[in-house]
Amino acid sequence: MHAERLMLQTDAEGNLEGLPKLPANQRVEAVLLFLDAWDENPKQRRPPPELKGCVRRSAESFEPSMSDDEAEASLERTVRQIGGDPEAFR
């Protein structure tokens, strides 16, 4: 399933304007939400000012779940399993 959001308007007769070209022979489900107001410039969501400076991001804050040796051993075990080695499943 592929989702795409479109903001469309209707003309004076109620016909949708700006409909995109759709793929041939496809089923499309449409959910229509009628807006009371049209905001040309929606506001960007921002965290409260009290939180400014509370969270610091750093590349060092994330550690790998396993060492390089453990990752290599896991990969080798998977290769043996694919090859049919019954000992690799223990």
C-alpha positions as CSV (number, residue, x, y, z in Angstrom):
1,M,0.0,0.0,0.0
2,H,1.3,3.5,-0.8
3,A,-0.1,6.6,0.8
4,E,0.0,10.1,-0.5
5,R,-1.5,13.2,1.0
6,L,-3.0,15.8,-1.4
7,M,-4.4,19.1,-0.5
8,L,-7.0,19.9,-3.3
9,Q,-9.6,22.6,-3.9
10,T,-12.9,22.5,-5.7
11,D,-14.0,25.0,-8.3
12,A,-17.3,27.0,-8.3
13,E,-19.2,23.9,-9.4
14,G,-17.7,21.6,-6.8
15,N,-15.3,19.7,-9.1
16,L,-11.8,18.8,-7.8
17,E,-9.0,20.8,-9.3
18,G,-5.4,19.6,-9.7
19,L,-6.1,15.8,-9.6
20,P,-2.8,13.9,-10.2
21,K,-2.4,11.3,-13.0
22,L,-3.2,8.0,-11.5
23,P,-1.8,4.5,-12.4
24,A,-3.8,2.5,-14.9
25,N,-6.0,-0.4,-13.7
26,Q,-5.4,0.3,-9.9
27,R,-7.8,0.4,-7.1
28,V,-7.6,3.6,-5.1
29,E,-9.2,4.3,-1.7
30,A,-10.0,8.0,-1.0
31,V,-10.7,9.5,2.4
32,L,-12.1,13.0,2.1
33,L,-11.6,15.4,5.0
34,F,-13.5,18.7,4.5
35,L,-11.5,21.6,6.0
36,D,-13.3,24.5,7.7
37,A,-10.3,26.7,7.0
38,W,-7.4,26.6,4.6
39,D,-4.0,27.4,6.2
40,E,-1.6,28.4,3.4
41,N,1.3,28.4,5.9
42,P,0.9,25.7,8.5
43,K,2.8,26.3,11.7
44,Q,5.9,24.2,12.4
45,R,5.7,22.2,15.6
46,R,8.3,23.3,18.2
47,P,9.0,21.9,21.6
48,P,8.2,24.1,24.6
49,P,10.9,26.7,25.4
50,E,11.4,25.1,28.9
51,L,13.0,22.0,27.1
52,K,15.6,24.0,25.3
53,G,19.1,22.7,26.2
54,C,17.8,19.7,28.1
55,V,18.6,17.2,25.5
56,R,22.0,17.0,23.8
57,R,22.6,14.8,20.8
58,S,26.0,13.2,20.2
59,A,27.2,10.5,17.9
60,E,28.9,9.0,20.9
61,S,25.6,8.4,22.7
62,F,24.9,5.4,20.6
63,E,26.9,2.2,21.0
64,P,26.7,-0.8,18.8
65,S,24.7,-3.7,20.2
66,M,27.6,-6.1,19.6
67,S,31.3,-5.9,19.1
68,D,32.9,-6.3,15.7
69,D,34.1,-9.8,16.6
70,E,30.5,-10.8,17.7
71,A,29.1,-9.4,14.5
72,E,31.6,-11.3,12.4
73,A,30.9,-14.6,14.3
74,S,27.1,-14.1,13.9
75,L,27.5,-13.5,10.1
76,E,29.7,-16.6,9.8
77,R,27.1,-18.7,11.8
78,T,24.4,-17.4,9.5
79,V,26.4,-18.4,6.4
80,R,26.9,-21.9,7.9
81,Q,23.2,-22.2,8.6
82,I,22.3,-21.2,5.0
83,G,24.8,-23.8,3.9
84,G,23.0,-26.5,5.9
85,D,25.4,-27.0,8.7
86,P,23.3,-28.6,11.5
87,E,25.9,-27.6,14.2
88,A,25.3,-23.9,13.3
89,F,21.8,-24.2,14.7
90,R,22.9,-25.0,18.2
